[in-house]
Amino acid sequence: MGLLPALWWREEVLLAVIRAPAHSISDDVFNQGNMGRYLVRRIFAGLMTLWGLATVLFVLLRFFPGGPFDEDVAIRPEIRAVLEQKYQLGDGTFAAYLKYLGQALRGDLGTSLYFTDQNVSSLIVKGFSSTLLLTSLGLLLALIFGLVWGVLPHLWNKGAAGLRGFYKTGLSLPTLFLGPVLLWLFCFQWDLFPMRVDGTALSYLLPVFLLALRPSLVMGQLLDVRLAQIAREDHTRTIQSLGAAPARVILRWSLRPALPVTLAQIPGLAAGLLSGSLLVETLFSIQGLGFQFTQVLLNRDWTMALGLTLFFGLILIVFQILADALLMWIDPRVVVK
């Protein structure tokens, strides 16, 4: 038996030994139905979170000053009374709260106070397509770049220090600063990209890159740290002692057990992308939920603000549940409790 076949055979035997306990644990978990019970508990906890969010926001928006019919707007008292009756602003707080919960359970989030005679749910659906496209592209780019940022220092040892310094520098620059700078350089000074998204692929490059940069650096740092930990474990040292190339050790043996740490950050990445879309959509005139949220705050449309916040909360909860399920599938050694 030659050297290369012998090395391959010893690696395969070691791989089988290492993975055997993981598969047995996976079988036990799924046979006992722990996965299903865990997901049911998570869904119930998510519904309770949405209820608590709706309650707190409803009370805050009900009692805090600010609204389209405030005293700083010149409006006749009889017209004000008609508007308050139409938008149920004159009802008692508890009665209005119960009515709002009943409507929300049916998918009716009320009528916008600023966009006349338009339902909040229809406005959210209208803006969601643009935000979904931007966020999906940003998440995909963040995952790809995060994988590259995390693996590259271990494949290129000479440039590892410089790469990690680049990560720290990129994380220290907030999107609020970096966005206008990139817009000024690439759109005004060099005229490489359109100043607003017009539906073409070129117009999406800069906003998607801006949205994905910081999340990808966060993911890359976490993956970098996890790969460094795995490199010090016994099974990795054993594989290295067999003469395997460093790149082969990282890509074949170390990367997969390090991925759960990366995938566990997907809910946080989604939250960062959604919050980042507020600024990115405003900078590049993208008519999505982030742009709507900015306009809602400026126009003091509290029904629309409440509906958008609940919708964002629902998306984040769904992302969290999906990420947990994906984490259990990728790493069968994860046991739910």
C-alpha atoms as one frame of an Amber mdcrd trajectory, in Angstrom:
protein
   0.000   0.000   0.000   1.470   3.359  -1.078   1.806   6.417   1.109  -1.228
   8.321  -0.232  -3.673   5.367  -0.063  -2.445   4.575   3.428  -2.926   8.169
   4.547  -6.422   8.239   3.022  -7.352   4.930   4.684  -6.140   6.050   8.128
  -8.041   9.326   7.777 -11.259   7.498   6.856 -10.904   5.126   9.812 -10.306
   8.037  12.183 -13.261   9.921  10.677 -15.539   6.935  11.299 -14.376   6.653
  14.910 -14.925  10.348  15.595 -18.337  10.548  13.938 -19.819   7.341  15.320
 -20.922   8.781  18.690 -22.476  11.783  16.963 -24.719   9.597  14.782 -25.845
   7.496  17.726 -26.757  10.609  19.688 -28.655  11.923  16.669 -30.683   8.716
  16.401 -31.552   8.854  20.112 -32.637  12.477  19.872 -34.946  11.998  16.916
 -36.307   8.661  18.143 -37.335  10.231  21.443 -39.124  13.062  19.656 -37.152
  15.731  21.483 -36.836  17.780  18.326 -40.588  18.103  17.840 -41.256  18.957
  21.482 -38.483  21.541  21.435 -39.875  23.237  18.336 -43.363  23.325  19.854
 -41.957  25.021  22.968 -40.031  27.504  20.859 -43.105  28.370  18.793 -45.152
  28.882  21.957 -42.409  31.059  23.460 -42.293  33.040  20.222 -46.035  33.686
  20.332 -45.747  34.847  23.952 -42.898  37.157  22.937 -45.016  38.693  20.189
 -47.902  39.183  22.633 -45.609  40.897  25.131 -44.112  43.064  22.393 -47.543
  44.099  21.157 -48.690  44.912  24.692 -45.673  47.031  25.619 -45.657  48.916
  22.325 -49.409  49.540  22.416 -49.213  51.035  25.909 -46.161  53.154  25.082
 -47.580  54.493  21.843 -50.935  55.121  23.486 -49.582  57.237  26.326 -46.480
  58.851  24.851 -47.017  62.251  23.217 -46.884  62.458  19.454 -49.339  61.793
  16.662 -50.685  63.246  13.438 -53.514  65.037  15.287 -51.454  66.834  17.956
 -51.881  70.468  18.866 -49.050  71.592  16.580 -51.274  70.712  13.608 -53.933
  73.262  12.779 -57.152  71.242  12.796 -60.704  72.071  13.781 -62.088  70.317
  16.897 -65.031  68.707  15.062 -62.684  67.308  12.410 -60.381  66.037  15.156
 -63.312  64.246  16.809 -64.267  62.551  13.538 -60.670  61.414  12.934 -60.261
  60.100  16.482 -63.497  58.136  16.118 -62.407  56.736  12.753 -59.039  55.593
  14.098 -60.451  54.518  17.499 -58.283  57.000  19.376 -61.143  58.056  21.619
 -61.835  54.541  22.965 -60.670  53.472  26.407 -57.164  52.054  26.524 -58.129
  48.535  27.625 -61.033  48.275  25.170 -58.839  49.533  22.338 -56.114  47.074
  23.367 -58.456  44.072  23.266 -59.872  45.200  19.936 -56.391  45.594  18.496
 -55.321  42.111  19.672 -58.418  40.586  18.098 -57.723  42.328  14.814 -54.030
  41.367  14.907 -54.914  37.689  15.381 -56.934  37.936  12.164 -54.030  39.602
  10.357 -55.591  43.067  10.471 -53.091  45.563  11.906 -55.372  48.564  11.517
 -55.389  51.568   9.201 -52.433  53.855   8.661 -52.797  57.302  10.191 -50.598
  58.921   7.549 -51.325  56.931   4.369 -55.019  57.714   4.132 -57.424  54.754
   3.979 -54.637  52.215   3.486 -54.416  49.083   5.597 -51.179  48.559   7.533
 -50.979  44.898   6.475 -51.226  45.764   2.772 -48.547  48.459   3.139 -46.221
  45.970   4.857 -46.772  43.368   2.138 -46.103  46.012  -0.503 -42.765  47.019
   1.017 -41.688  43.550   2.104 -40.657  42.361  -1.363 -37.933  45.021  -1.664
 -36.688  44.421   1.884 -36.760  40.643   1.408 -34.653  40.877  -1.742 -32.139
  43.247  -0.135 -31.913  41.260   3.117 -31.647  37.889   1.348 -28.822  39.114
  -0.859 -27.133  40.693   2.159 -27.455  37.505   4.212 -26.106  35.361   1.382
 -23.155  37.707   0.861 -22.517  37.872   4.618 -22.418  34.062   4.844 -20.026
  33.769   1.892 -17.733  36.562   3.055 -17.913  35.353   6.657 -16.736  31.918
   5.564 -13.856  33.482   3.605 -12.881  35.864   6.440 -12.875  32.984   8.934
 -10.905  30.436   6.899  -8.413  32.743   5.170  -6.184  33.491   8.223  -5.668
  29.743   8.711  -4.795  29.130   5.052  -2.524  32.175   4.748  -0.438  32.285
   7.909   1.827  35.110   6.729  -1.077  37.495   6.268  -3.137  36.347   9.265
  -2.201  39.318  11.460  -3.044  41.815   8.707  -6.365  40.126   7.983  -7.399
  40.168  11.640  -6.436  43.836  11.824  -8.655  44.486   8.796 -11.548  42.742
  10.541 -11.192  44.933  13.631 -10.950  48.085  11.526 -14.059  47.170   9.565
 -16.044  46.456  12.724 -15.025  49.809  14.207 -16.650  51.694  11.306 -20.420
  52.028  11.828 -22.770  51.813   8.851 -23.955  55.329   9.658 -20.435  56.563
   8.799 -19.420  54.043   6.137 -22.637  54.338   4.099 -22.421  58.044   3.203
 -18.654  57.700   2.574 -19.131  54.826   0.101 -22.049  56.626  -1.517 -19.957
  59.778  -1.975 -16.935  57.912  -3.343 -18.518  55.366  -5.670 -21.580  57.310
  -6.794 -20.566  60.984  -6.776 -16.776  61.069  -7.141 -16.082  58.036  -9.321
 -19.577  57.535 -10.805 -19.273  53.737 -10.749 -22.735  52.924  -9.371 -26.170
  54.542  -9.581 -27.104  56.818  -6.683 -30.367  54.941  -6.144 -31.573  51.405
  -6.750 -33.325  51.283 -10.116 -33.894  47.525 -10.350 -30.663  46.669 -12.176
 -28.070  44.282 -10.763 -25.424  47.021 -10.783 -27.544  49.302  -8.615 -27.841
  46.588  -5.941 -24.098  45.905  -5.593 -23.194  48.802  -3.309 -26.200  48.625
  -0.918 -25.904  44.841  -0.580 -22.164  45.103   0.117 -22.751  47.870   2.666
 -25.460  45.846   4.376 -23.414  42.626   4.505 -19.986  43.989   5.461 -20.242
  44.230   9.254 -22.246  40.974   9.735 -19.719  39.106   7.578 -16.829  40.421
   9.676 -18.573  39.362  12.892 -19.162  35.887  11.488 -15.599  35.698  10.192
 -14.153  36.538  13.613 -16.284  33.887  15.326 -15.334  31.266  12.761 -11.654
  32.259  13.056 -11.719  31.795  16.836 -13.535  28.458  16.593 -11.094  27.103
  13.988  -8.202  28.088  16.261  -9.821  26.142  19.113 -10.358  23.064  16.955
  -6.732  23.215  15.781  -5.657  22.582  19.394  -7.919  19.554  19.906  -6.527
  16.019  20.029  -8.193  14.657  16.900  -6.853  17.551  14.814  -3.342  16.990
  16.139  -3.676  13.298  15.314  -4.663  14.052  11.720  -1.753  16.470  11.400
   0.607  13.794  12.687  -0.509  11.560   9.808   1.006  14.069   7.415  -2.140
  15.704   6.069  -1.678  19.120   4.459  -2.837  22.120   6.566  -5.425  23.146
   3.974  -6.829  19.614   3.907  -7.041  19.518   7.707  -8.970  22.805   7.807
 -11.330  22.218   4.884 -12.036  18.537   5.536 -11.764  18.139   9.311 -12.009
  21.465  11.099 -14.542  23.433   9.074 -17.623  21.297   9.623 -17.460  21.202
  13.451 -16.810  24.960  13.384 -19.865  25.741  11.225 -22.482  25.402  14.004
 -20.955  28.439  15.708 -21.412  30.368  12.473 -24.948  29.169  11.823 -25.972
  29.995  15.377 -25.344  33.652  14.497 -27.929  33.711  11.694 -30.682  35.230
  13.907 -28.303  37.935  15.050 -27.238  38.504  11.456 -30.866  38.780  10.400
 -31.484  41.313  13.155 -28.453  43.325  12.078 -29.477  43.198   8.440 -33.036
  44.281   9.200 -31.906  47.152  11.400 -29.240  48.069   8.862 -31.857  48.160
   6.127 -33.353  51.260   7.772 -30.297  53.288   6.835 -29.398  51.491   3.595
 -32.900  51.783   2.149 -33.021  55.455   3.057 -29.585  56.157   1.532 -30.334
  54.389  -1.747 -34.073  55.232  -1.974 -35.230  51.612  -1.762 -38.977  51.506
  -1.142 -38.862  48.742   1.461 -39.879  48.289   5.089 -36.844  50.168   6.371
 -37.727  53.184   4.246 -41.347  52.885   5.404 -40.260  52.759   9.050 -38.248
  55.951   8.642 -41.208  57.740   7.049 -43.549  56.420   9.744 -41.413  57.858
  12.532 -41.157  61.208  10.766 -44.928  61.333  10.236 -45.824  59.956  13.701
 -47.975  57.132  12.320 -48.185  54.967  15.440 -50.429  52.238  13.970 -47.971
  51.687  11.140 -45.030  51.771  13.578 -46.693  49.131  15.760 -47.471  46.923
  12.773 -43.928  47.143  11.392 -42.383  46.389  14.780 -44.557  43.305  15.235
 -43.707  42.153  11.730 -39.973  42.577  12.345 -40.353  40.680  15.639 -42.146
  37.822  13.879 -39.386  37.548  11.265 -36.657  37.420  13.911 -38.475  34.711
  15.889 -38.901  32.596  12.744 -35.194  33.029  11.957 -34.298  31.916  15.496
 -36.383  28.745  15.285 -35.026  27.858  11.837 -31.460  28.472  13.007 -31.937
  26.155  16.007 -33.348  23.412  13.785 -30.487  23.842  11.311 -27.940  23.738
  14.129 -29.309  20.393  15.359 -29.245  18.990  11.836 -25.647  20.012  11.125
 -24.267  19.003  14.539 -26.186  15.924  15.758 -24.299  16.068  19.090 -26.476
  19.034  20.082 -29.091  17.681  22.502 -32.188  19.766  23.177 -33.533  20.081
  26.707
